[in-house]
Amino acid sequence: MRVINRLKSFRHKYEMNQTEFADYLGIASDQYNRYERNKRQPVLEIALRISERLGVSVNEIFYFTDSDGPPASE
C-alpha cells in the first residue's frame, strides 16, 4: 500500500501549468513536480496547507492505493 495524490487533476481543473499551480499553492515548483509525479509526499504541514488552499480535505487529494507499481495516469 502506498500514498498517491490527485494533484494533477486539481491542477487541470484550475487550468494552470505546474509552475503556476505551485505558486498558487505557495510551494517551490520543483518540489510540486515531485509531489505530482508521486516521487515524494509532502510533510503533513504542507499537505494541510495545500488542502486548505484548494478548499478540500486532505483525503480528497492524498489517498492510499493497494498497487505497489507506478500510479495510473490521470
C-alpha angles and dihedrals in degrees: 000000000000140000120254132168146221096223094123092055091049090049091052090048088057090045094230134135119238095266093050092046092048089052090048090052093044097241134115114273094231090052091047090051090056091049094049092049090048091239089127137012121224121245114257094262092057093043089054092047091051092049091048092050091049093044095233135105121269088246091061089060105031124039144157123261127193091219119103091193129081115300119263116258116260 
